[in-house]
């Protein structure tokens, strides 16, 4: 498959010493897809013209104002029913924690979204701050195309051997990602997230967490719903992981499956960004 990368230099990094409200440009990646006619020879020896997709990864600069950005940490739980997924989430949480702290210092609004754990945070100031916000009715969702994923996750995506059975293993967000009682928000509701965006005048959502092909796309506060509300999003592509079992199609490694889903999101839903470009190191 032909590909090329157009690199555009980051004009200004999001450094910690920079004013929090100053717009900056960071490199992001998306995929342009073009239909292309191609002549092939079938099994019967007869030439035929077919249409194929040409995917072109493109890197470009995206302007961010930290004071207008929300960072949503999706389902970075303390445990998971799939042992291998739990191990990867543990490693991801330890990488994400310092990034979240740096983005908070930049002036970004941090929203912790550990689904099914709101009871644990009932008395936490970050949860009370969220519940106290005035409700805002989101707009009528846009009717956007919803193409199929490039991986088969119908088996639940667990790559344990033997596969584990589903259970509610999580009780809270992983401790490696700190919740600031003075500044942060806690929710697992799309409508509550929308209220946070409107209350604080935020216009961009940066998403990290798990799992890329499931919660990161499909939760009520996640990428698909936000894009249907016409909210610009960015996925942090080095701080996410897929639920994919290599024994399922397309029979690639787990990491390759995750990269396929990231590419699918770049192609169909939103650009992606590296954490180092967000924090400037």
C-alpha positions in Angstrom: 0.0 0.0 0.0 1.6 3.3 -1.0 2.2 5.8 1.7 4.1 9.0 2.4 4.5 11.3 5.3 4.3 15.1 5.1 6.1 16.4 8.2 5.3 19.9 9.3 7.6 21.2 12.0 6.0 22.1 15.4 6.2 25.9 15.5 6.0 26.1 19.3 6.1 23.2 21.8 3.7 23.1 24.8 6.4 23.7 27.4 5.6 24.0 31.1 7.1 27.5 31.2 4.6 28.8 28.6 1.6 30.9 29.5 -1.3 28.4 30.0 -3.8 30.3 27.8 -1.4 30.9 24.8 -2.4 29.0 21.7 0.3 26.6 20.5 0.7 24.2 17.6 1.5 20.6 18.0 2.1 17.8 15.4 -0.9 15.6 14.9 -1.5 12.7 12.5 -4.5 11.9 10.4 -5.1 9.6 7.4 -6.3 10.8 4.0 -8.1 8.1 2.0 -8.6 8.3 -1.7 -10.4 5.9 -4.0 -8.2 4.7 -6.8 -9.0 2.6 -9.9 -6.8 -0.4 -10.4 -6.7 -3.1 -13.1 -6.4 -6.7 -11.9 -6.5 -10.0 -13.6 -9.1 -12.5 -12.2 -8.8 -16.2 -11.8 -10.4 -16.6 -15.2 -7.6 -14.6 -16.8 -9.9 -11.7 -17.6 -8.7 -8.2 -16.7 -11.1 -6.2 -14.5 -11.1 -2.7 -13.0 -11.6 -2.5 -9.3 -11.6 0.4 -6.8 -9.1 0.3 -4.0 -8.4 2.6 -1.0 -5.1 4.5 -0.9 -4.3 5.5 2.7 -1.9 8.3 3.1 -0.7 9.1 6.7 -0.2 12.9 7.0 1.4 14.8 9.8 0.4 18.4 10.3 0.2 21.1 12.9 -2.8 21.5 15.1 -3.3 24.7 17.1 -4.3 24.1 20.8 -5.1 26.6 23.5 -4.5 24.7 26.8 -7.0 26.8 28.6 -9.7 25.5 26.2 -8.7 21.8 26.2 -10.2 19.0 28.3 -8.2 15.8 28.8 -10.5 12.7 29.2 -8.9 9.7 30.8 -11.1 6.8 29.7 -11.5 3.7 31.8 -7.9 3.5 33.2 -9.1 1.2 35.9 -7.3 -0.3 38.9 -7.9 -3.8 37.5 -9.5 -5.7 34.6 -11.1 -9.1 34.1 -8.5 -9.9 31.4 -5.1 -10.4 33.0 -3.1 -9.4 30.0 -5.2 -6.3 29.6 -4.8 -5.4 33.3 -1.0 -5.6 32.9 -1.0 -3.4 29.9 -3.3 -0.9 31.6 -1.1 -0.9 34.6 1.9 0.1 32.4 -0.2 2.7 30.5 -1.4 4.3 33.8 2.2 4.7 35.0 3.1 6.4 31.7 -0.1 8.5 31.7 0.2 9.9 35.3 3.1 12.3 34.7 1.6 13.4 31.3 -1.7 14.2 33.0 0.1 16.2 35.7 2.0 18.1 33.1 -1.1 18.9 31.1 -2.9 20.1 34.3 0.0 22.5 34.9 -0.4 23.8 31.3 -3.9 24.8 32.3 -5.9 22.0 30.7 -9.0 20.7 32.4 -8.6 17.1 33.6 -11.7 14.8 33.4 -11.3 11.3 35.0 -13.8 8.9 33.4 -13.5 5.4 35.1 -16.8 3.9 34.0 -19.0 2.1 36.6 -17.0 3.6 39.5 -19.0 6.7 40.4 -20.0 5.2 43.7 -16.4 5.1 44.8 -16.1 8.8 44.0 -19.4 9.8 45.5 -17.9 12.0 48.2 -14.8 13.1 46.3 -14.6 16.9 45.6 -13.9 16.2 41.9 -17.2 14.2 41.6 -19.2 16.8 43.6 -17.8 19.5 41.4 -19.1 17.7 38.4 -22.6 17.0 39.8 -23.0 20.6 40.9 -22.7 21.9 37.3 -25.8 23.1 35.5 -27.1 20.6 33.0 -26.7 21.5 29.4 -28.6 19.7 26.7 -26.2 18.5 23.9 -27.1 19.3 20.3 -28.8 16.9 18.0 -26.2 14.3 17.0 -24.7 14.6 13.5 -25.4 11.6 11.2 -21.8 10.5 10.6 -20.7 7.4 8.8 -19.8 4.5 11.1 -17.6 2.0 9.2 -16.6 -1.4 10.7 -13.5 -1.8 12.7 -10.4 -3.4 11.1 -10.2 -6.1 13.8 -12.6 -8.7 15.0 -13.3 -8.2 18.8 -16.5 -10.2 19.1 -14.8 -12.7 21.4 -14.2 -9.8 23.9 -10.6 -9.3 22.7 -8.9 -11.0 25.7 -5.6 -12.6 24.7 -5.2 -14.6 27.9 -4.5 -18.3 27.4 -7.0 -19.7 28.3 -9.3 -16.7 27.8 -10.6 -15.2 31.0 -14.3 -14.8 31.8 -15.9 -11.4 32.1 -16.3 -10.0 35.6 -16.5 -6.5 37.1 -12.9 -6.3 38.3 -12.6 -2.6 38.6 -13.5 -0.3 41.6 -11.8 3.0 40.8 -9.2 4.6 38.5 -5.6 3.4 38.7 -3.8 5.1 41.5 -0.9 6.1 39.1 -3.2 8.8 37.6 -3.8 11.3 40.4 -7.1 13.1 40.8 -6.6 16.7 41.9 -9.4 17.5 44.4 -9.0 21.2 43.8 -9.3 21.3 40.0 -10.3 18.0 38.3 -13.7 16.5 37.4 -14.9 12.9 37.6 -17.7 11.5 35.4 -18.7 8.6 33.3 -21.6 10.5 31.6 -21.4 12.1 28.2 -24.0 14.7 29.2 -22.0 15.6 32.3 -18.8 15.9 30.1 -20.7 18.2 27.7 -21.8 20.3 30.7 -18.1 20.6 31.8 -17.1 21.7 28.3 -19.7 24.4 28.2 -19.2 25.6 31.8 -15.5 26.1 31.2 -15.6 27.3 27.6 -13.6 24.3 26.3 -13.6 23.5 22.6 -11.2 20.5 22.2 -11.2 17.1 23.9 -7.9 15.1 24.2 -8.6 11.4 24.9 -6.3 8.8 26.4 -7.0 5.4 28.0 -8.5 2.0 27.1 -9.7 0.3 25.1 -9.2 1.9 21.7 -11.7 -0.2 19.8 -14.3 -0.3 22.6 -14.7 2.3 25.4 -12.4 5.0 23.8 -14.8 5.0 20.8 -18.2 4.0 22.2 -18.7 5.4 25.7 -21.2 8.2 26.0 -18.3 10.5 26.7 -16.0 9.1 24.1 -14.8 9.9 20.6 -17.8 8.8 18.5 -20.4 10.7 20.6 -18.2 13.8 20.9 -17.7 13.9 17.1 -21.5 13.5 16.6 -21.9 16.5 18.9 -19.3 18.3 16.6 -16.7 18.5 19.4 -13.1 18.4 18.0 -11.1 15.5 19.5 -7.5 14.2 19.6 -6.5 10.7 20.6 -3.2 10.3 22.4 -1.9 7.4 20.3 0.9 6.3 22.6 -1.4 6.2 25.7 -4.1 3.8 24.5 -4.4 0.0 24.0 -6.9 -2.2 22.2 -8.8 -5.3 23.4 -7.7 -7.6 20.6 -7.0 -11.3 20.5 -4.4 -12.3 17.8 -6.4 -15.5 17.3 -9.1 -13.4 15.7 -9.1 -11.6 12.3 -6.9 -10.2 10.9 -4.6 -12.5 12.8 -1.9 -10.0 13.6 0.0 -9.4 16.9 -1.8 -7.5 19.7 0.3 -4.4 19.1 -0.4 -4.5 15.3 -4.1 -4.8 16.1 -3.9 -1.7 18.3 -2.1 0.2 15.5 -4.8 -0.8 13.0 -7.5 0.6 15.3 -5.5 3.8 15.8 -5.2 4.2 12.0 -8.9 3.5 11.7 -9.6 6.4 14.1 -7.3 8.7 12.2 -9.0 7.8 9.0 -12.6 8.0 10.2 -13.0 10.0 13.4 -10.2 12.3 14.6 -6.5 13.0 14.4 -4.0 11.5 16.9 -1.2 13.1 18.8 1.8 11.8 20.8 2.1 12.6 24.5 5.6 14.0 24.1 4.3 16.6 21.6 1.6 17.7 24.1 4.0 18.1 27.0 7.0 19.3 24.9 9.4 16.6 25.9 
